[in-house]
Amino acid sequence: MKRVDQALTDDWSLGGVRIPNRVVLAPLAGIGNWFVRLQAKRYGAGLVVSEMVSSFAVHYRNERTCRELLRIHPDEHPVSVQLFGHDPDVMASAAERVAAAGADLIDLNMGCPVPKVCKTGAGAALLADPKRAVALARAAAAGSGLPVTVKLRSGQRPGELTGVNVARRLADEGHVAGLCIHPRVASQRHAGTADYQLVRELVEELPVPVLVSGGLRTAQDARDAFEATGAAGVLLARGSLGNPWLFEQLLGRRSCEPERQEIVAEVDWVLDRAVEHLGEDRATRYLRKFYPWYVERLGCGPALRAALQTAPSLADVRALLRTCE
């Protein structure tokens, strides 16, 4: 669906859901819970996508999955929940549950390269099984009544374009509202050069909106990819970790980097939300993977990073961060 000349700040419709701009928080495995998504919304993201959630865990009503991963904050709409799995009947059931939880859209993961996901026939394994990919997309749409999008890779291994074939099948037969293409093969993970020319070809060929992801670590990276591909929007992933200000920069709302005081205040907000989400004890452990992203921006060196990783309480974390203001 060739894009009429648009800016990242323009609103648009995805499957009938109005999106206020074309900058999206990508699904971040093990990270994209409700408060990470809410953080992105606070800084301007037009759409936010959850971390990938097992369709089987939702179907079988896993208590923690349903309580934590399907939690949606009223201020994060529009929000999409990403599901993964290989069984169409289970996917339909899970999609129905996701709709009941309040999601506005459903996204299906067909690009995850992690072996434990692929060996079940889910994630990037679906790039070699277009018939099942189409069945899963149809099942998610039928079960939920919501617009369904799919995020996929260009292929599994170098030289393959199996993902392109799946994208075509999904657009023609899968009842999808849109596609997001990460134009690296699954075996590359996050390394190597993204093939934005391939995305442009799909944008011009396919009858549904195509978004682009992969390698967008800075605002200029994202602007360049948006222009080079003609995509309907851009998904920010690893580049946004510890850097929600990237959304503001990309939308023209900020031209400078945040001051140290801003960064420390943002970490304080994250700490408060993590406690709200997980309780003090679990939040203390969970947040250790977050600190390196913010320490890098603070420029306070490896000593602070090491101290934060071993801090026994969040009160100690707050005290350590104050030394960087």
N, C-alpha and C positions, 0 to 999 in steps of 0.2 A: 504494500500500500504506500505508494510514493507520497512523501510528506509535502504538503503545501508549506511554503517558507514560514517557519515558526521559530519563536524564541523559547528558551528554557523556562522563561517566566510565564508563558501562556498556559491558560487552562485548556483541558481537553476531556474527552469522554472515553473510558475504557469499559466496553461491555455495558454501557449505560450508566456507569458510575462516574460522577464528575470528579476530576482530579485538578486541583488548583494550579499545579505547575508540572513540569516534566522532569523533576528531579526526585528520584526514588531511593529509599533505603533498601538495599538488597537483602535477601535472606542470609543470615550469618549463623552457621551451624554452632550450636552450643552457646550462642551469645545473644541472638535477637529476641530477647524476651520483651515483655510489655514496656519496661522502663527504658530499655535501649531504644525501642521504637518511639516512645514518647519523647525522649531526648531529641531524636532526629526531627520529630514534628515541631518541637519548640524552636528549632533553628531553621525551619522552613520546608522540610521534605513534604512533597505533595502527596506521596503515597508511601506507606511503610509495609514491609513484608516480614513475617515472623521467621524465626529459625525453623529448619525443617522438622516436621513432626511425623512420627510413625503413624500411618493409617491403621496399622494393626493395634497399636497402643490405644488409639482413640476408639476403634471399633470394640475392643474388649474392655473399655472403660477403665484403663489404668488410672488409678486415683491421682498419682502425682502428675502424670501427663495432662490429664483433664483439668486439674486444679491450677497448675503452673503454666503450662505451655498454651493452653487455650484461654488464658486470662487476657481480657482486652480492656484497656482503659478508655473511658468515654471520650477523652480528648485526643485519641490517636486516629480517629477515623479521617479519611478512608484507610482501612487496613486489610491486608491480605494475609491469609494463613497458608503456609506452604506445607503440603503433605508429600510423603513419599511412600511407595509400596509397589506391589506387583500384581495384586489380586483385584480385579474390577469390582466384585461384589463387596469386598471389604472397603475399597475406596469409596464406593457409593455410600456405605454406612457411615464412614468417617466424615465424609463431606457433609452429610446431613447434620451430624453433631457439630461440626465447625460452623455451619450456618446458624444453628441454634445458639451457639456461643456469641454470635454477633458480628462475625466477619462480613466484610463487604464483597470480598472476592476470595477465590481459592487459586493458589499457585501450585503446580505439580513439579517436583524435582525430577528432571531427567538428565542431570549432568553431574551429580556427585560422583567423584572418582574413588571414594574410599572403599577398599575391598570388602569390608563387612557389610556395606550397603549393596554393592554390586553383586556379591555372591548370592543374594536373595532374589536377584532378577530386577532390582529397583535401581534408581539413580542412573548412572551412565550406561548400565547394562541394557537399558531400554533403547539405546541408540541402535542396537542390533536387532530390535524386535518392534518394528513399526506397527504391526497389527495390534500388539498388546498396548503400545503407547496410545494408539487411537482409542482402544477400548477403555483404558483408564481415564482418559480425558472425558469421554462421553459419560462414563459412570459418575465422575465427580460432578459434572454439570447436572445430570439427572438427579443425583442424590441430594444436591444442595439447593438447586434452583438459582445458583449464583453464577456470575461470569467466571470462567476458568481460564487461567493463563498457564503457560508452561515455560520453565527455564531449562535450557539445554545447551550442550556443548556442540562444537562443529563435528566432532567425531571422537572415537576412543583412542586411536593411535595416529602418529604422524602419517600423513598421506591419505587418511580416510576422511570421507565427507558423509558418513552415515547420518550424522545429525542434520545435515541439509535435507536428506531424503525424509527423515522423520518430521522435520519442520514443515515440509510440503504436505505430507500426509495429514498432519495435525490441522493445518490451515484449511485443507480441502474437505476432510472427513471427521475431524475431531471435535467440532463444535466449540473451538477455542475462541476467546475474545481477543487474544494477543499472545505474542511469543517474546521471550527474552533470549538473546543469543550471546553466549560467552564464546567468542571466536578463537578459542584455543582447544586442542584436543584434550580429552580427559587425562591422558597420561602425563601431560605437561603440568597438571595442577595449576599453580599460579605463576609458573615460570615461562619465559619465552615471549615472543612478540605476538600480540593479538592481531588477527587478520580482519581489520575493519572493512577492507574492500569486500570481503565475503558478506559481511553484514549489509553493506550497501546493496549488493546484488539481491539479497533476500528482501530488503525493504522495498525495492522496486518490483519484485516479482510477486510477493505474497499478498493476498487480499485482506490481511489482518494487520494491525499495528505491530511493529517489531521494535523492541527496545534493545539497548546494547549494554553489556557488562564486561568487566575484565580490563585490568590495567589502568583504572581511573583513580589514581592516587592523589592527584591535585586538581584544582579547579580548571587549570589550563588543559590538563589531560582530558577531562570530561568535555570541555567546550570543543576541543579538537575532534574528539570521537563523535560528538553530536553533529558537527558540521561535515565530517568525512563520511559518515554513514547515512545521514538523512533520517536517522532513527526517530521514533516517536518520543523517546525519552532515554535517560541514562540512569543506571543503577550504581550507586556508590556502595562499596563493600569495605574491603580492608583499609582503604584510604580514609574512611570515616571513623575508624576505631580510635578513640581518644581525641577525635577532632571533629566534633559536631559543627564547628565554625565553618567547615568546608561547605556545608549546605548554604550558609549565608553568603559565602564568597561566590559560589556558583550562581546564586540568584541575584548578585549585584547589591546585596545588602551590607556587605562588609568588604573593605579593601585592605585591611591590615590584619596582622596576626594577633591573637589574644594576648593580653598582658598576663603576667604570672598570677596576679590576684584573681583574674577571671578564671584561669585554669583551676586554681585551688578551690574557688567557689563552685565550679562545675563538679569537681570530684566530691565535694561535700554533698551536692545534690544527688549524685550517683550513690553515695554511701547511704543516704537517707532512704532512697527508693529501694535499694537492695535489702535493707532491713525490713522495709514494708513487705517486700516480696518473699523473703526467705527466713526472716528472723535473724537476730544478732549473730548467733553461732555459725549458721550456714553462710550468711553473708560474709563473715570474716574470712572464711576459706574461699568462697566463690570469687570474691573480688580480686584475689591475688593475680589472676590472669589479666585484669584490667589495668593494674598499676603501671606496667612498662609503657603502655601507650601514652599515658599522661606524663610520666617521668621524662620521656623523650622530648615532649613539648616544653616541659619546665626547664630542661637543660641542667638538671642538678646532679647528674653523674651516677655512676654505678653504685656508690655507697648508699644513696637513698633508695635505689631500686632494691638492693639486697635487704635493707632494713624494713621496707614495706612488706616484702615477701615473708618475713619472719615475725612481723608485728603480732602480738598475742591478742589484740583487741582493736576495734575500730577507733576507740579513743586514742590509742597509740598511733594509729594511722593518721588521724587528724593532727596530732601534735607534730608528727614528722613532716607533714605537708606544710605546716606553718613556718617551718625553717626555710622554706623556699620562697615565701612571699616577698 
